[in-house]
Amino acid sequence: FAIGLYNIRDASWRPAYRAVVDKLVAKHGGRYVARTTNPWEVLEGAVPEITNITLIEFPSMDHARA
């Protein structure tokens, strides 16, 4: 799995970025397990100081590194 934790203040670049990255993730056998956007509901503990979380599953570490 690859986990991304982000602080995004200006999301204007995201549509173009996603168009490229989604194809790259798929090319290497990855699939998005979770993508969040702020706000989300925190059931326990403090709200993290991040705006977005991405969780991507890959078939192997070699695929993820590629």
C-alpha positions in Angstrom: 0.0 0.0 0.0 1.0 3.6 -0.6 -0.4 6.2 1.8 -0.4 9.9 1.0 -1.0 12.6 3.6 -1.4 16.1 2.2 -2.0 19.7 3.1 -3.6 21.2 0.1 -4.5 24.8 0.2 -5.1 25.5 -3.5 -6.7 22.6 -5.3 -6.9 24.2 -8.7 -4.1 22.0 -10.0 -5.7 18.7 -8.9 -7.9 17.8 -12.0 -4.9 17.9 -14.3 -2.7 16.1 -11.8 -5.3 13.4 -11.3 -5.7 12.8 -15.0 -2.0 11.9 -15.2 -1.6 10.1 -11.9 -4.7 7.9 -12.2 -3.3 6.5 -15.5 0.1 5.9 -13.9 -1.4 4.2 -10.9 -3.5 1.9 -13.1 -0.5 1.2 -15.4 1.4 -0.3 -12.4 -1.5 -2.4 -11.2 -2.6 0.0 -8.4 -6.1 0.8 -7.3 -7.4 3.5 -5.1 -8.8 2.1 -1.8 -9.6 5.5 -0.3 -9.4 9.2 -1.2 -10.6 11.7 1.2 -11.3 15.4 1.0 -11.6 17.7 3.9 -13.7 17.8 6.0 -14.1 14.2 7.2 -15.6 12.9 10.4 -13.1 11.8 13.0 -14.7 9.2 15.3 -11.9 9.1 17.9 -9.0 11.3 18.8 -8.0 14.7 17.4 -8.6 15.9 13.8 -5.3 15.6 12.0 -3.7 18.7 10.6 -3.9 17.4 7.0 -6.5 18.1 4.3 -6.4 14.9 2.3 -5.5 11.2 2.6 -5.0 8.8 -0.3 -4.6 5.0 0.1 -3.5 3.0 -3.0 -3.1 -0.7 -3.1 -0.4 -2.3 -5.4 0.1 -6.0 -6.2 3.7 -5.8 -4.9 6.4 -3.4 -3.7 8.0 -3.6 -7.2 4.8 -2.3 -8.7 4.5 0.4 -6.2 8.1 1.6 -6.7 7.6 1.6 -10.5 
